[in-house]
């Protein structure tokens, strides 16, 4: 991870500004741990969402610490979306709900009863969004859609640094008429326009958003 430079990629922010109804979130997991607070402050100042990946029981990837999540909420920085990435939610969900964040995004693959998880999140006062990994079909999650406020389509395996799979944008197109759909994973200035055309209303970007060396988008690539 590179040090936080204090800037956001204008090739990304300009596309979002030019697309009515789309919301941008910055994934603070993409910057060094020592810079995550500064990045969150910047996002809040720009009135963008703060997306915090809380990764549980993964020795390879260190996510955003729950203590920072609590600090962000105490300092009223937000809106704040906590994305749980875990094999099992266990007590971590209880801790996140206790923090009273604005949105909790949870993985379909990690819970036996997603509707019950969504209900617990709603009781805490937060929105409940369902994250769907690339290997999970939309058919498998159909029975949960009525219980959640939105679906986050993962374009890469959660926690990885793979290249976004454009074929997965078909899921956004399917979901968009039903409820809000978002995208996460490898979103940058080269594929953002396609995400927006597919109907994404919530866009999570990390490394590309916080990069100041990313190339500008050509006019023909705009939305």
C-alpha positions as CSV (number, residue, x, y, z in Angstrom):
1,X,0.0,0.0,0.0
2,X,1.2,3.5,-0.9
3,X,1.2,6.4,1.5
4,X,-1.9,8.5,1.4
5,X,-1.2,11.7,-0.7
6,X,-4.2,13.7,0.4
7,X,-5.7,13.6,-3.1
8,X,-8.5,11.8,-4.9
9,X,-8.3,10.6,-8.5
10,X,-10.1,13.3,-10.5
11,X,-10.8,10.9,-13.4
12,X,-13.1,9.0,-11.0
13,X,-14.7,11.8,-9.1
14,X,-15.5,13.7,-12.4
15,X,-17.4,10.7,-13.8
16,X,-19.4,10.3,-10.6
17,X,-20.2,14.0,-10.5
18,X,-21.5,13.8,-14.1
19,X,-23.8,10.8,-13.4
20,X,-27.0,11.7,-11.5
21,X,-27.9,9.2,-8.8
22,X,-24.6,7.5,-8.3
23,X,-22.8,7.6,-5.0
24,X,-19.0,7.2,-4.5
25,X,-17.4,5.5,-1.6
26,X,-13.7,5.4,-0.8
27,X,-12.3,2.1,0.6
28,X,-9.9,3.2,3.3
29,X,-8.5,-0.4,3.4
30,X,-6.6,0.6,0.3
31,X,-4.3,3.0,2.1
32,X,-1.7,2.3,4.8
33,X,-3.2,1.8,8.3
34,X,-1.4,4.9,9.5
35,X,-3.2,7.0,6.8
36,X,-6.7,5.6,7.2
37,X,-8.0,8.3,9.5
38,X,-6.7,11.0,7.2
39,X,-8.3,9.3,4.2
40,X,-11.6,9.0,6.1
41,X,-11.5,12.7,7.0
42,X,-11.0,13.6,3.4
43,X,-13.9,11.5,2.2
44,X,-16.2,13.0,4.8
45,X,-15.1,16.5,3.9
46,X,-16.0,15.7,0.2
47,X,-19.3,14.2,1.4
48,X,-18.4,10.8,0.0
49,X,-19.1,7.5,1.8
50,X,-16.4,5.9,3.9
51,X,-16.2,2.2,3.1
52,X,-14.3,0.2,5.8
53,X,-13.4,-3.5,5.1
54,X,-13.4,-5.3,8.4
55,X,-11.6,-8.6,7.6
56,X,-11.8,-11.4,10.2
57,X,-9.5,-14.3,10.7
58,X,-7.4,-13.7,7.6
59,X,-3.7,-13.7,8.4
60,X,-2.8,-12.6,4.9
61,X,-5.0,-9.4,4.7
62,X,-5.3,-7.0,7.6
63,X,-8.5,-5.1,7.3
64,X,-9.7,-1.9,9.0
65,X,-9.6,-2.3,12.8
66,X,-12.9,-2.1,14.6
67,X,-11.4,0.5,17.0
68,X,-11.0,2.9,14.0
69,X,-14.7,2.2,13.0
70,X,-15.8,3.2,16.5
71,X,-13.6,6.3,16.4
72,X,-15.0,7.4,13.0
73,X,-18.5,7.0,14.4
74,X,-17.6,8.9,17.6
75,X,-16.2,11.7,15.6
76,X,-19.3,11.7,13.4
77,X,-17.3,11.1,10.2
78,X,-19.4,9.5,7.5
79,X,-21.6,8.3,6.1
80,X,-19.9,5.0,7.1
81,X,-20.3,1.6,5.5
82,X,-18.7,-1.3,7.2
83,X,-18.1,-4.3,4.9
84,X,-17.6,-7.5,6.8
85,X,-15.4,-10.0,5.2
86,X,-15.3,-13.2,7.2
87,X,-15.8,-17.0,7.0
88,X,-18.3,-16.6,9.9
89,X,-19.8,-13.4,11.3
90,X,-20.0,-14.6,14.9
91,X,-19.5,-11.8,17.4
92,X,-18.0,-9.3,14.9
93,X,-21.5,-8.5,13.6
94,X,-22.6,-7.7,17.2
95,X,-19.7,-5.3,17.6
96,X,-20.3,-3.5,14.3
97,X,-24.0,-3.2,15.1
98,X,-23.1,-1.7,18.5
99,X,-21.0,1.0,16.8
100,X,-24.2,2.3,15.2
101,X,-22.8,2.8,11.7
102,X,-24.8,3.9,8.7
103,X,-24.6,0.7,6.7
104,X,-23.4,-2.8,7.3
105,X,-22.6,-4.9,4.2
106,X,-22.3,-8.6,4.9
107,X,-21.3,-11.6,2.8
108,X,-24.1,-13.9,1.7
109,X,-21.6,-16.8,1.8
110,X,-20.9,-16.4,5.5
111,X,-24.3,-16.8,7.1
112,X,-26.8,-19.6,7.3
113,X,-29.7,-17.1,7.7
114,X,-29.0,-13.9,5.8
115,X,-32.5,-12.5,6.5
116,X,-31.9,-12.8,10.2
117,X,-28.6,-11.0,9.8
118,X,-30.3,-8.2,7.9
119,X,-32.9,-7.9,10.7
120,X,-30.2,-7.6,13.3
121,X,-28.6,-4.9,11.3
122,X,-31.9,-3.0,10.8
123,X,-32.5,-3.2,14.6
124,X,-29.2,-1.3,15.1
125,X,-30.5,1.5,12.9
126,X,-28.2,0.7,9.9
127,X,-29.0,-0.2,6.3
128,X,-28.3,-3.8,5.5
129,X,-26.6,-4.6,2.2
130,X,-25.8,-8.0,0.9
131,X,-22.4,-8.6,-0.7
132,X,-22.4,-11.3,-3.4
133,X,-19.0,-12.9,-4.3
134,X,-18.2,-13.7,-7.9
135,X,-18.7,-17.5,-7.4
136,X,-22.2,-17.1,-6.1
137,X,-25.1,-16.9,-8.5
138,X,-27.9,-14.3,-8.2
139,X,-30.4,-17.2,-8.3
140,X,-28.9,-18.3,-4.9
141,X,-29.7,-15.0,-3.3
142,X,-33.1,-14.3,-4.7
143,X,-34.9,-15.3,-1.5
144,X,-32.9,-12.7,0.5
145,X,-33.5,-9.6,-1.7
146,X,-36.7,-8.6,0.1
147,X,-34.8,-8.5,3.4
148,X,-32.0,-6.1,2.4
149,X,-31.7,-2.5,1.3
150,X,-29.2,-3.1,-1.5
151,X,-26.8,-5.6,-3.1
152,X,-23.0,-5.0,-3.5
153,X,-21.8,-7.0,-6.5
154,X,-18.2,-8.0,-5.9
155,X,-16.2,-7.8,-9.2
156,X,-13.3,-9.7,-7.6
157,X,-12.8,-12.1,-4.8
158,X,-13.2,-10.2,-1.5
159,X,-9.8,-9.3,0.0
160,X,-7.9,-10.0,-3.2
161,X,-6.3,-7.5,-5.7
162,X,-7.4,-9.2,-8.9
163,X,-8.6,-7.3,-12.0
164,X,-12.4,-6.6,-12.0
165,X,-14.4,-9.1,-14.2
166,X,-16.6,-7.0,-16.5
167,X,-18.9,-10.0,-17.1
168,X,-20.2,-9.6,-13.6
169,X,-21.7,-6.2,-14.5
170,X,-24.6,-8.2,-15.9
171,X,-25.6,-8.8,-12.3
172,X,-25.9,-5.1,-11.8
173,X,-28.2,-4.8,-14.8
174,X,-30.4,-7.6,-13.4
175,X,-30.6,-6.1,-9.9
176,X,-31.0,-2.4,-10.8
177,X,-34.7,-2.6,-11.6
178,X,-35.4,-4.4,-8.3
179,X,-33.3,-2.6,-5.7
180,X,-30.1,-0.5,-5.4
181,X,-27.0,-2.2,-6.7
182,X,-23.4,-1.4,-6.1
183,X,-20.0,-2.5,-7.3
184,X,-16.8,-3.2,-5.4
185,X,-13.4,-4.6,-6.3
186,X,-11.0,-3.3,-8.9
187,X,-13.2,-0.3,-9.9
188,X,-11.1,2.4,-11.6
189,X,-11.3,5.1,-14.2
190,X,-11.2,2.7,-17.1
191,X,-14.2,0.5,-16.1
192,X,-16.3,3.0,-14.0
193,X,-18.3,4.2,-17.0
194,X,-19.4,0.6,-17.7
195,X,-20.4,0.2,-14.1
196,X,-22.6,3.2,-14.3
197,X,-24.1,2.2,-17.6
198,X,-25.0,-1.1,-16.0
199,X,-27.0,0.7,-13.3
200,X,-24.6,0.9,-10.4
201,X,-25.8,3.4,-7.8
202,X,-23.1,2.8,-5.2
203,X,-19.5,2.6,-6.4
204,X,-16.6,1.5,-4.1
205,X,-13.1,2.4,-5.2
206,X,-9.9,2.0,-3.3
207,X,-6.5,1.9,-4.8
208,X,-7.5,3.8,-8.0
209,X,-9.4,6.5,-6.1
210,X,-6.5,7.3,-3.8
211,X,-4.0,7.2,-6.6
212,X,-2.7,10.4,-8.0
213,X,-0.7,8.7,-10.8
214,X,-3.7,7.1,-12.5
215,X,-4.1,8.1,-16.2
216,X,-7.0,10.4,-17.1
217,X,-10.0,9.1,-18.9
218,X,-10.3,9.9,-22.6
219,X,-13.5,11.9,-23.5
220,X,-14.9,8.9,-25.4
221,X,-14.8,6.8,-22.2
222,X,-17.1,9.1,-20.2
223,X,-20.6,8.3,-19.2
